[in-house]
Amino acid sequence: MSIKLIALAASLAIASAALAQPTQLEVNNAWAGATPGKAENGAAYLTIQSPTADRLVSVSSPVAKKAELHSMSMQGAVMKMRPIDGLDVPAGQPVALKPGGEHIMLMGLNQQLHEGQSFPLTLDFEKAGPRTVTVTVEKAGAKGPGPAAAHH
Amino acid sequence: MARTSSTSHPPNPSPSGSPRFLLIAAILAGLVVLGTGAFLALSSRDTARGVAGTALSNAIGGPFQLVDQNGKTVTDADLKGKWSLIYFGYTHCPDACPTALNDISIALSDLGPKRDAVRPVFITVDPERDTPETLKAYVASFDAPILALTGSAEEVAKAAKGYRVYYAKHPEAGGDYSMDHSSVIYVMDPEGRFTASFTHESAPEQISERLKKLIG
């Protein structure tokens, strides 16, 4: 392969990598676990990516009386959940909320979350403002989003 | 999340008073103080029989009297005759508890015909909110048939103490609260003896592989 061709391939790779970077804040792969029985709380997870630094300051959803940002940590074998004030989104670095880490706690659910359903969730960012995303409900205790969530 | 199986196999029992006995005694005392976290740190060796027949098999478990999701009284004696997978949690827990119960369900479905030899047990650490009715609706959502237990605050405390389970109420704004709690799946043999344990790091496949070896 000639040097020119390598250079061309490299520049194409850089260009496509640049294209993959969103030009504005994006929220993707929003999903929640189905809630068992009359469970009053649920958890939603998603990925946030922004070209500029931002901060998620609050969340809300019509399915719950209250939605909060929570951290979850394992200290030894002890699970602890705590509300957090906000979540920093560094420029260009995706922030993933996932089981076993930070999550959006849906408190006082107005309805049971059934697998296959979806519901709206509004995230308020310090700079980007409010973003409403569709959350897909996966199996109770699922560890990640199914294929449906990836399209939102 | 990758999960790892963790079991312990301390040295052969030796007469009391010997350094080895004192070492085991010191370890057990440490368990009581530090709880399951310390215990799991010590538990790293994996044997076909788990820790059955060793000093540790008596350190976890013990008598309890609770009420199941149908209002029926259940004691530790009722769990004998089958293998038990015991997990302490609460229904307001949105993350760790459904994950553990779903992992147990997946592990059991991997066992095929041997699944009938295993009984999953969910014991609440939040008896204030988890009534038998609440538990019934909760565990019915999982594929595995789960025995769900609650009781008075004292009865639950006694059961948790036997299993070295730590739990504490963490108040939140607006009068709500969450529960800090040990998130461990205990494997008890059909005689009611502690045999192995799994943490949030154990994958369902690891749980089912381990159970297959234990059940034989």
Contacts between the chains, C-beta under 8 A, distances in Angstrom:
chain1	res1	chain2	res2	distance
A	33	B	94	7.2
A	33	B	95	7.9
A	33	B	98	5.6
A	34	B	141	7.0
A	35	B	94	7.8
A	35	B	141	7.8
A	36	B	91	7.3
A	36	B	98	6.3
A	36	B	101	7.7
A	36	B	137	7.3
A	36	B	138	4.6
A	36	B	139	7.1
A	36	B	140	7.5
A	36	B	141	3.4
A	36	B	142	6.6
A	37	B	91	7.3
A	37	B	134	7.1
A	37	B	136	7.3
A	37	B	137	2.7
A	37	B	138	4.1
A	37	B	139	7.5
A	37	B	140	6.2
A	37	B	141	5.6
A	38	B	91	7.9
A	38	B	134	6.1
A	38	B	137	4.9
A	38	B	138	7.3
A	39	B	91	5.2
A	39	B	92	7.0
A	39	B	94	7.5
A	39	B	138	6.0
A	40	B	91	7.7
A	40	B	92	5.8
A	41	B	92	5.0
A	41	B	93	7.5
A	41	B	94	4.6
A	42	B	94	5.3
A	43	B	94	3.7
A	43	B	95	5.1
A	66	B	174	7.5
A	72	B	95	5.5
A	72	B	96	7.0
A	74	B	183	6.9
A	74	B	200	6.1
A	75	B	37	7.0
A	76	B	34	7.7
A	76	B	35	7.1
A	76	B	36	7.0
A	76	B	37	2.1
A	76	B	38	7.0
A	76	B	40	7.0
A	76	B	41	7.4
A	77	B	35	7.6
A	77	B	36	4.5
A	77	B	37	4.8
A	77	B	39	7.9
A	77	B	40	5.3
A	77	B	182	5.0
A	77	B	183	6.0
A	77	B	184	5.1
A	77	B	199	5.7
A	77	B	200	8.0
A	78	B	35	7.2
A	78	B	36	7.6
A	78	B	37	6.2
A	78	B	166	5.6
A	78	B	180	5.9
A	78	B	181	6.7
A	78	B	182	5.3
A	78	B	183	7.2
A	79	B	93	7.8
A	79	B	95	8.0
A	79	B	96	4.5
A	79	B	180	6.8
A	79	B	181	6.0
A	79	B	182	7.6
A	79	B	183	4.3
A	79	B	200	7.5
A	80	B	170	7.3
A	80	B	180	4.6
A	81	B	93	7.8
A	81	B	95	7.3
A	81	B	170	7.5
A	81	B	178	4.8
A	81	B	180	7.8
A	82	B	170	7.4
A	82	B	178	8.0
A	83	B	172	6.2
A	83	B	173	7.4
A	99	B	1	7.0
A	99	B	95	5.6
A	99	B	99	5.8
A	100	B	1	5.6
A	100	B	95	7.0
A	100	B	96	7.6
A	100	B	99	7.6
A	100	B	200	6.5
A	103	B	94	7.1
A	103	B	95	6.0
A	105	B	94	6.0
A	106	B	94	7.3
A	107	B	176	6.6
A	139	B	102	6.7
A	140	B	98	4.7
A	140	B	101	7.7
A	140	B	102	6.0
A	140	B	141	5.5
A	140	B	142	6.7
A	141	B	98	3.9
A	141	B	99	4.7
A	141	B	100	7.4
A	141	B	101	5.9
A	141	B	102	2.4
A	141	B	103	6.9
A	141	B	105	7.7
A	141	B	142	7.4
A	142	B	102	7.0
A	143	B	1	6.3
A	143	B	99	6.9
